[in-house]
Amino acid sequence: MQIGRLAATVWEEVAKSTRDQRAQATRRVLGYLADFPGGTWQERWDASPIGQGLVAANSLGTRRGTGLAIAPGVRALYCLRVIRPSLLTFRRNPFQNFAPMFIAAQADPLLDEYAEQVQAHQLRHVHRREALSELCTLLTVQGVALGDVTAPAVLHFTQENRRARGTLQPGNKTANRLVGQGMWNVLHAMGRFPPSTPATLRAALMRGQRSVEEMVDQYPIRNQSVRGLLIEYFTRRRADSDYSSLKNLVLLVAHHFWEKIERINPDQADLRISPADYTTWRQMITVKDDGKPRSGQDSIVIAVRSFYYDLHTWAAEEPERWAAWVAPCPVPPGELHGLGARRRRINERSADRTRQRQPLLPVLVEHVETRYDRTRQLLERANEAVEGELFTHAGTEYRRVITDSDHKLLRHGDAVPTRVIEEATGQLIHIGTEEEAAFWEWAAVETLRHSGVRIEELCELTHLSLRQYQRANGEVIALLVIAPSKTDRERVIPMSAELFHVVASVIRRHTRTGRPIPLVSRYDAHDKQWSAPMPFLFQRQNGTTPAVFSTAAIQEMISRRGEALAESHPGFRGLKFTPHDFRRIFATELVNSGLPIHIGAALLGHINIQTTRGYVAVFDEDVIRHYQAHLHQRRQVRPVDEYRETTKDEWAEFDEHFDRRKVELGSCGRPYGTPCQHEHACIRCPMLHINPKMLSRLEELEADLLARLHRAEGEGWVGEIEGINLTLRFLRAKREDTERRVRRPAVDLGIPSPRSVTR
């Protein structure tokens, strides 16, 4: 038979016995298919159980059972394009070396060029192999040549691939993995897609912003006239709203209001809602669609009232367009009575949440620091060990192992993950993966708690966010530029030594191989847009391409640490830390440490000081009132001519302020223009930053305090005892904090050299 001869002659690089076995297996498969109805081999294949994906190819016979393996015959028929399997059938019968055999059988110069491009790309061996196999799979199941492959065809293949893998491996999370990213990258680099095609497969799969019509049509609105009105209304509101706010407005008005009104009264023709229907609707929105109580009812009512009042206002300006829809607002004047009290209850719940988590923050910080230090040191020790070497770390014995799959990667010149076995338990530990996860958990927690940024702002930090201010005496003050986020206002915050250390560690991690931080695009889940390629700090390699951490990934990392702590610490049981909790704790500590609340609002990026006040969990209301009265009085008596350009003497005085903050034990962090509020009781002052060189001085002070405490206890000086104990508590806390910072390894970013300018 001619097909059998082709199976023996197309691939001539193997031994003759192998070619003969392949030809014999091919004839046997064709003999099996001949028993099924059809005029072509494809029709017979589709009618057979193996073609329908009901059985596997090896069920027809294996070398052990029949003396002849059948699977090579099926593979040969695929490569020769005698039959075109479905994706489900192809996935049920995985073949070794399918891609090189398929490429050799096609004799397609474009396919050969693709294989060369795969080898030239900066991909790991496993990803190169996947990029080749996935394209060959696509060409096989779709029955096309590489010249006919389009971006939509790749997207369709990717989605069908997920379904097929999910059918064959139900319940397996890895089956839902997005495959084909390397294939997309290579095809895009070869110019096989139009220039407007996204550079990555993930970007192509992400849906962009919906139009107003698409957002409204998500909800079944019967009255087409009202549908048109809503589209016009939201289109006008789009001019003064961002996409996320507009999407929420459509949800509130189109879904929670009008769609439910039509459920109550299907014949509702205009916006005149009867009191009975409004009462029914008001009762309906007290629960969610799933039957759970709704806590955000006020936002729906406010959106509906604004909808009616907007129409009233616009009708006065454009009566021909809006007057026909003017109707009395169904929301009674007293509907929102008690809104202020309900908002205060929300602030109280937020404050109580902060009070619960503030004492637990040091425990979480110590946990992530200890975990990162342990995994980092274990990784360093494991990398120094050879295969099979037994070593001890932190009192535990480990053995360095290299698996068979690792040896295969090493033969291809690919990097392998570091793995060790814990001798006591026999557990295989992927220490490289654990160290990577521990580092980013530590970096996220430390950045959030030292900067108070929002989670979106954390993910948007880039290498360009770092700035510096150099004083006349050469001292450099590090600054962190926060890109516009919720309030669309850029702000600059000074970095503490701890925050600078974290940011420097992230930069060093990205640049440790000598390359700059990769330029990647970040997907904004709220605005449904991709950013320009930028050197984002919180990014990592995700398969074939680097990707920025999503906000959900950061939340998952923090939750994972909380769950781990809950096993040993009762305070974390049933309690969940969120990224915004760090922001509230940061605000509380700022204000309660004596920093003026308006300065705290500037650091947090709040336009309204009332927002900052709502963040502060423990704060005396009288302090705010008296301080605001003081500011108001000071502004009244301030001369008008002070609002002018700064003179040299004034600037010199500002520079000298940083020198005056230097004290015996370190430096004072009080803002410019503010006196010492604690009468130079530095040990107790939260603004004091201890210089690590003065740790020995703290030991001397502690010894002196203990001697004074002993004398006071002997004399019965109760007040003195109370004061000394308070000072000792502050001293020991500062010493522990300083010692923890000393234990952190210093990060050297190097000194940049100016670039030479060529003309």
N, C-alpha and C positions, 0 to 999 in steps of 0.2 A: 504494500500500500504506500502511496506517495507521501502521505503525512508521516508515516512511520520512518520512511527514508529521510525526510527533512529533519525529524527529531534526532537522527543519528549523524547528520552531516552539517547542520547549521553551526554547532559548537564543536570545533575541531581541536580545541586546546586541551581536552581531557583524553584519558586513555581510551583505547578502542573498546575495551570491555565495558567501560562506563557508558559509552555511546550506544553500544548494543543493548545494555540493560534499559537505557532511557527509551530507545525505540521500541523494545518489547513491552515496556510499561505503557507507552502511548497506544500501541495496538490493543492492549488489554482494556484500556479505558474506552477506546472506540468500540470495541466488541461489547462492552457493558452498555454503552449508549445505544447500540444498534437494536436493542430489545425494546426501546421506547418509541412511541409514534412521532412522526415528523419527517419533513422533506429535507431538512438540513441538520447538520450536527448541532447547530444552535438550538433548533426546535427540540431535538431529542434531549439535549442538555437541560433545557428549561422544564421538560416533562419528567426528568429523573429526580429521585429524592436528593441526590448530591447537588444537583443544579438548583433545587429549591432551598438549599441550606438546611435540610432536615437531618442529614448525616454528614460525617466527616469523610475525607478521602481515604484515610487509613483504615476505615471500616471495610473497604473493598478488598483489602489485602495488604500485608506487610511482608518484609523480607523474612521475618521470623515465622509467620504463619503459612505463607504460600511459597516462600523462596524468592519472591519478586515483590519489590515495593511498588505500589500503584501511584503514590503521591508524585514521584518525578514525572509520570506521564501526564497527570493533570497540570503540573507546572509547565511542561512543554507545550501543551495545548493553549494555555494562557499566553505564553510568550510568542507563539506562532500566530496568535489571534484567530485560531480556529473557533474558539468559543469565547463568549464575553460573559463572565460571571457577574452576579449581583454583588454589591458590597458586603452584604451579610454572608453570602457564600464564601467570598474571598477571605473574610476575617475568620470564618470557621476553619479554614484550611491554610494556616500560615506555612510558608515555605522558606527554607534557608536559601540564601544566594539568589533570590528571585530577581532583585534589581539588576545585578550585573548580567544575568542571563537574558533578561528582557531587553536591556540596552544593546547587547550584542546581536540579538535577533532582529532588532528593528533596522539597524544600519542607517540611522537617522543622524546626519551631521549636527543638527540642532540639539538633539538629545545628548550627543557626545560633548557638545560645548557646555550644556548644562552640567554634566558630570564633572567637567574640568572646573567650572565655576564653583561647584560645591566644595571641591578640594581646596580652592584658593580662598574661600571665605574663612573668617576667624571663628570657626565652630569646633566644638569638641567632636571626637570621633563618633560618639553615639548620636550626636545631632546631624553629622554628615551622613551617616548611614540612614537615619530617619528621613532626611531630606530627599535622598535618592529613592528609598523604598516607597515613600508616600506619593511621589510624582508617578512612579511606575504603576502604583496601585490605581491612581486616578486615571491614567491613560488606559489601563486594562479594563476597568469597570465602565468607563464612559465610552470606550471604543474610539478614541480620537488620537491624533498625532499632537506632538508638543506645539506645533505651529498653530493649532486650533484652540489651545487652552486659553481661557479668558479669566479675568478676576472673578466674575460671578460664578464661573464653573468651579473655581477653587473654593469659594465660599460655600457653594452647594455641597461639594464633596466633604468639606469640614463638618458641616452640620449633619449630613447623613452618616459620616464616620462616627460621630458621637452616638447617634441612635443605634447603629449596629453594634458598637462596643458595649453600650448599655444593655442591649438585648442578650448578648452573649455572656456578659459579666454583671448580672443584676446585683445591686447593693455594693458594688466595688466603686469607691470614689475615684480611683485613678482611671476608670473607664471613661469618665467625663472629661478627661484632660484634653486640652485643645492641642491637637496635633496638626502639623502642616505649617508651623510658623517658619521653620527653616526653609521649606519649599517656597513660601511666599517671599521671603527675603531675597532668595537667589533669583527668582523670576523677576522681581521688581528691579534688582540690580542689573539684570540682563536687558532691561527695557522692554519686557514682554507685555507690560501693562501700560495704559495711558499715563501721561505725566501727572494727572490729577488724582491718580489712585493713591490711597494712603500707603505709607512706607511699611507698615506692619499689619499682620493679619488681625491682631486685636483691635487696631484702630479701624479697620474696615468693618469689623463685626459690630462695633459700637454705633448705636443709632444717634444721630445728631439731634438738634433741636427740632421739635415738632412745630408745625404752623399752628396758628390759632384755630383754624378749621379742624385740624387733626386732634387738637386737645379737646375741643368741644364735642367732637364726634365720638370720643371715647365713651360718652354717656348717652343712653337711649332717650333722646328728647323727641317727643311726638310732634309738638307744635313747631312747624317749620318757620313760622314768623318769629316766634320767640328765639328759635335757634339763630336766625339771622341777626336779631337784636343782640344776642349774647356775643356773637362773633364780632359785630361792630364795636360793642362796648369793650371787649377785651383787646381788640386791635388798638383802640384809642389809649387804653390804660398801658399798653405795652411800651409806649413812648417814655413813660416815667417809672417803669418797673424793670428789674432784671428778670431773667428767664425763670429763675427759681420762684420768685415772688409771684410772677404771673401764673405759673403752673399751679401754685397753691390757691390763688384767687379763683381760677377756673374750677378747681376742686370744690371750693367752698360754695360758690354761687351756682355753678351748673349742676354739680352732683348733689351736694348736701342740701341745696335749696330747691332749685327748679325741678330736678328729676323727682324729688320726693313729693313736691306739690302735685306733679302730674300723677303720681301714684295715688294720692289722696283724692284728687279730682281730675280724672282723665280728660274732661271737657274744658279745662281751664284755658281760656282764649287770650287773656291779657294779664297785666300785672296787678289787677285789682284782686287781692286775696281777701276772702271773707274772714271775719274773726274766728269762725268755727274751724275753717281750714288751717288758719294760722295756729290755733291752739293745738290741733292735732299734729301739725308739723313740729311745733315746739316740743311736744311730748316725744315725737319720733326721734329727734336728734339727741335726746338724752342718753341714748345707747348707740353703740357702733353697729356696723352692719353684721358683725359676728355676735352681737348680743351683749357685749361687755359694756359697762358704764363708760360714758364719754366725759372726760374732764375738760375738754376745750370747747365748750358750747359757746362761750362768749365770743370767740373769734369768728364763728359762723354768723352769729347775730350781728356783730359789727360789720362784717363784710356785706351782709344783705342790706343793712341800713345805709351803708356807704353807696351801694349800688343804686338804691332809690334816690338818694340825695344827689348823686352825680348826674342822674338823668334830669332832675329838677334844675340843676345849675346849667347843664349843657343846653337844655331846652330854651333857656332865656337867651343864650348866645346863638343857637342854631335851631330855631323852632321848626323849620321845615324837615329837619332830620330826626329830632328827638321828641318833639312835643306830643306826637301821637302815643308815645309810650309812658307819658307822665301819669302816675297814679299815686294815691296816698300810700305812704310807707306803712306796711303792716306791723312794724315793730312799735309797740306802745312806748311812750316816753319813759315810763318807769321800768322798762324791761331790763335795763342795765343797772338798775339800782343795786348798790352794794358791790359794784365792780371793783372799787378801790379796796374794799375789805377782802374780796376774793384774791386780788393780786397780792395783798399783804400776806394772806395765808400761803400763797405760792412762795413768796420770799422767805416766810418762816420755815416752810418745808425745805427750801434750798439751804437756809442757814443751819437747820438741824442736820441735814446731810453733810455739810461741811464740818460741823462739830464732831460728827461720828468718825469722819475719815481723817481729820487733821492729826489726832494722836497716833493713827496707824501708818501715816506716811513714812516716818523714820524706819518702821519695820519693813515696809515695802522697799524703800531705798536700800537698806542694808541687804535685803534678800537678793535684789538684782545685781548689786555690786559684788556680793560674795559669789553668786553663781557665775558672773562674768569672769571674775578673777580665777575661780577654780577651773573653769573650762579653758580659759586662755593659757594658764600655766600647764594644764594637762596636755593641751595641744602642742605647746612648745616642747614639752618633754617627750611626747609621742613622736613628733617629727624628728627628734634627735636619735630615736631608737631605730634599730634595724629590724627586719622581719623576724618575728619569733622571739625578740628580746623581752625579757621580764624586767620590769622596773616598778619602783614604789613611788607613789605620789600621794601626799597628805594621808599617809598611813594605810593606803590601799594598794594592793598589787594589781598591775595591769600587764598585758602582753600585747605587743604590736603585731597586728595581723594584716596580711595582704591576701585578698580572696582570689579565686581563679578568674573572676571577671575583671578584677583589678590588673592581673597579669596581662590579660588580653589588651586592656587599655594602654598599659605601659609599652607593649610591643608596637602599638600604633603611635607612640610618642605623646599620648594624652595624659593629662593630670588625673590622679586618682584621689578619692577622698581618704582622709586619715581615719583609720578604725583601730580600736583597741578592744580587748576582751578583759572584763573584770574577772580575775581569777576566782574570787570567792563565790560568785554567782554564775559565772559562765556567760554573762550577758554581753552581747556584741554592741559596742557603743560607737556611733558615728560621731566622733568627737569634733570633727571639722564642721559638721552641720550644727551640732549643739553649740559650738563656740560662735558660729555665725548668728544663730538665733539669740543667744545670750547677749551678744554685743548690741544688737539692734533693740532688744528689750531695755537694756541699760541706757542706751543713747536716747531712746524715746522718753523714758521716765525722767531722766536727768534734764533733758531740754525742756520738757513741759513744766517741770517744777521750778526751774531756775529762770524761766523767761515769761511764763504765764501766757503763752501764745495759744491761739485757738488751734484745733487739730488741723483745719485746712491750711492755716498759716505755717504749721510745722511741716506739712508735706510740700509746701511751696518754697521752703528755704532753699537757696542755691548758693553756689560758691561766690556769686556776685553780691550776696546779702551781707558779706563781711566788709566793714569799713573801719577806718582808724582815724583818730584825731591825735596829732602830734603837738604837744605843748612846746613852748619856747625852750624849756630846759631839756628837751629830748624825750620826755616821758610820753609813751604811746598809750592812748585809751582806746580799747576795742569797742566797736559799735556793731549792732546787728540791725539791719534794715528789714522791717517786716513789710512785705508786699501788701497792697490793698486787698482786703478780704471782705468781711461783712459790712463795714462802714465805708468801704471804698476810699479809705484814707491811709496813705503810707505813713509809717512812724519809725522812729529810730530809738532803740533802747540801748543803754550801756550794758556791756557784758561783764558779769562777775568773773572771777578767776575760775570758778567751777564750770560756768557755762562755756567760757572760752576753751577750757580743757576738753569738754565734750565735743564741741564743734571741730576743734583741731584734731581730735581722735577720728572723727568721721572723715575728715579730709585726708588724713594720713592713710586711712584704710582704703580709700578709693585710689590714691596715688602711689601706693606702696610698690607697684610694679613699674613705676617710672612713667606711666601714662597719665594724661590729665583726666579729670572727672568726665565720664561719658556725657555727651549731649543727648538728652532724651526728651520726649514730649510727655506731658502729664495730662491725664483725662480728668476734667472737672465734672464730677457726677451731678452737681447742682445745675450748672449752666450747659451741660451736655456738649462741651467743646474740648478740643485738644489745644494745649499751649504750644508755643514755639519751642523748638529744641533748646534746652538749657541744662547747665550742670547742676541738677538737683542733688541736694545732699542726701536725702533719705530715699535712696534707690539701691537696687540690688539686681544681680543677674537672674533673669527669669527664663530659664531654658536657653533659647538662642539669642534673646535680646534683653538688654537691661530695661527695667521698668521701675517707675516711682511707686513707693508704698502707697496703697490706698488707705483712706481713713478707717475702713473696716479692718484692714490688716493691723493697723496700730492698736485699735480697740481690742482685737483678738489677742495680741501679744500681752497687753496689760491684764486682760481677763484671765489669761493662762497663768500668769504669775499669782494672781489673787486666788485662783483655785488651788494652786500648789501650796500656798501659805495656809489655806483653810484647813489642810490636813493636820497642821501642827499648831496653828494659832486660832483660838476660838473667835477672836475679833473679826476674822475675815469670813466666817461662815455666814452665808446668806447675804453677804455684802459685796457690792461690785463697784470697782473703781472705773471711772470713765475719764477720757482726756480732759473734759471740762471741769472735773473735780480738782485737778491740779491748778487750773486757772483760778477757781474760787479760793482755794487754800493760799495761792500766791497773793491774791488781792487782800485776803484777810491778814496775812502776816505783814504785808507792806503797811497797811493802815494802822494796825495795832502796834507796829513798831515805832510809830511816831511820824511816818511820812505823811505829809498833807494829802488829803484825799483827792484834790484836784491834780496833783502830780501823779498819784496812782492811776487816775483816770486816763492821763496822757500815756502812761506806760502800757496800760491795757488796751488803748485804742478806743475808749468810750467817748462818744460825743457828749453825752449827757452824764453829769456827775451822779444823777439819781441811779443810773445803771450800775455804777461802781458801788454805790451805797447798798444796792441790793445784793451785791456779791459778798459783802463783808458780813461774816457770820457773827462775830462777837465785837461789837463796837458801841461805845457809849454815845447815845444820841446827843447828849449835852455837849460832848466834845465837838461834834460836827457843828452844832448850832453856834457855840462860842467861837470856834475857829472861823466859820464863815462871817460872823459879825466882826471879828478882828480883821479879816481880809477886806471886808467892805469899808470899814473905818480907815484902814491904811490906804486904800485906793482913793478915798475922799480927800485925804490930806496930802497926797503925793503931788508934787508940782508937775505942771503940764510939760515943762521943758525936759523932764526925764525921758520922755518918749522921743528919743533922738538917736543918732548914730553913737556907737560906743567909742569912747576916747581911749588913747593908749594907756593912760593911768588906770582907767576902769578895767581894761582888759588885763593889765598886769596884776591888778588886785584879784581878778577872777583866777588867773594862773596861780597866784600865791595861795589861794584857797586850798588847792590840792596839797601844797606843802604844809599848811597849818593843820591838815587832817592827820598828819603823821604823828603818832604817839609812841610811847615806849614799847608797847606790845605789838604794834602793827600799824594799821591805818583805820581812820574813822570814815564811814560811808555816808555821813550826813550830807544832804544836798547843799548846793551853794546858796549862800544868803541866809542860812538857818543856823542859829546858835546851838550849842550843846544843851539839849533838854534834860539831860540826866546829871548835870553838875559834875561832869567828868568822872562819873562812877563807871569807868570803862569796862571792868570785868562784867558788870551786870548789863551793860548797854548792848542791845541787839545790833547796833551799827558797827561795833568793833570787829574788824577782820584781823585775826591773829596771824602774825608772821611766823612761819614754821621755825625760823631761827630762834624764836623766843620761847620755845617749849620748855627749855631748862628754867627760864625765869618763872614760868607757871608753876613748876615744881617748887621753887623757892616760896612763891606766894602761897601755895597750898600748905606748905609746912608751917609758915607763919600763921596762917588762918587756923590751922589745927591747934597750934600752941595757944592762940588767943581763945579758941573755943574751950580748951581744957581749963584755962584760967577762969573763963566766964562761968563754966559749969561748977567750978569749985566755989566761986563767990556767989552763985545764984543769980547772976544777971540775966534774967529771962529775955528781956528785949535784945540784949547783945547777942545772946545765943541764937535767937531767931534771925537776926541780921546776918550773922556769920554763916549760918547754915544756908541762907539764901545765896550769899556770895559764893559759897563752895559749890552749890548746885550749878550756878552759871559758869564758874571756872571749869568744872569738870566737863560740862557740855561743850564748851568752846575747845577744850583740849581734845576731846574725842573727835570733834569735827575736823580740827586741824590735823590730827594724826591720820584720819581717814584720807584727807587730801594728800598728805605726804605719801601714803601707800600707793596712790595712783601713779602709774608710770608717766613720766614727763613726755610730752609729744613735741618733737622738734620739726617745725614746718620749714626750716631753712630760711635763708635770707635771699629774697628775689634780686636778681641782677637786671639792670636796664637792658632792654633789647637794642641791638645796634641797628641803626636806620640806614638802609641802603638806598642810594639814589640812582 
